[in-house]
C-alpha cells in the first residue's frame, strides 16, 4: 500500500514551500495539461502566456493559478 502513497508524499516539500494556503490541481491526460489553482471558482481578470507555454492567471495583481501545457514532457 505504501507504494501507492509514496509519489504523493514526495510532493510534500514542494507544496509546503508554496506561498498560498489552498492549492487545487487537476491533470487532463488527453490534452496533457496541468491546472494549478489557488482559489475556487475565480474568474481571472488577466492572463499571460510565457515563452515556455505556461499561462499565469491573475485577479488584479494576485496570481490565482497556472495552466501548464505539455505537462508530461516537463516531468522528465
C-alpha positions in Angstrom: 0.0 0.0 0.0 2.9 2.4 0.8 4.0 2.1 -2.9 0.7 3.8 -3.9 1.2 6.7 -1.5 4.9 7.3 -2.0 4.7 9.5 -5.1 2.3 11.8 -3.3 4.5 12.0 -0.2 7.3 13.3 -2.4 5.2 16.3 -3.2 5.0 17.5 0.5 8.3 19.5 0.5 7.3 21.4 -2.7 3.7 22.1 -1.5 4.9 23.4 1.8 7.0 26.0 0.0 4.1 27.4 -2.0 3.1 30.8 -0.6 -0.6 30.0 -1.0 -2.6 28.1 1.6 -5.1 26.4 -0.7 -3.9 24.5 -3.8 -6.1 22.6 -6.2 -4.6 20.6 -9.1 -6.0 18.6 -11.9 -4.4 17.0 -14.9 -6.1 16.4 -18.3 -4.3 13.4 -19.7 -5.8 13.7 -23.1 -4.7 17.3 -23.6 -1.5 16.9 -21.4 -2.4 20.0 -19.4 -1.9 20.5 -15.7 -4.1 23.1 -13.9 -3.0 24.6 -10.6 -5.4 26.9 -8.8 -5.0 28.8 -5.6 -8.7 29.8 -5.4 -12.0 28.1 -6.1 -14.4 29.4 -8.7 -12.5 32.6 -9.5 -12.5 34.1 -12.9 -9.2 35.6 -14.0 -9.1 39.3 -14.8 -6.0 38.9 -16.9 -3.6 36.2 -18.0 -0.2 35.9 -19.6 1.3 33.1 -21.7 5.0 32.6 -21.0 7.6 31.6 -23.6 7.6 28.1 -22.1 3.8 27.5 -22.6 2.7 28.3 -19.1 -0.3 30.5 -18.7 -0.3 32.6 -15.5 -3.8 33.7 -14.4 -4.4 36.9 -12.4 -7.1 38.5 -10.4 -5.8 42.1 -10.3 -2.2 41.8 -9.3 -2.6 38.5 -7.5 -1.7 35.2 -9.2 -4.6 32.8 -8.8 -3.4 29.9 -10.9 -1.3 28.4 -13.6 -2.0 26.3 -16.7 0.9 24.2 -17.7 0.9 22.9 -21.3 2.9 19.8 -22.3 3.0 18.8 -18.7 4.1 15.2 -19.2 7.2 16.3 -21.1 8.2 18.5 -18.2 8.2 15.6 -15.7 11.3 14.0 -17.2 
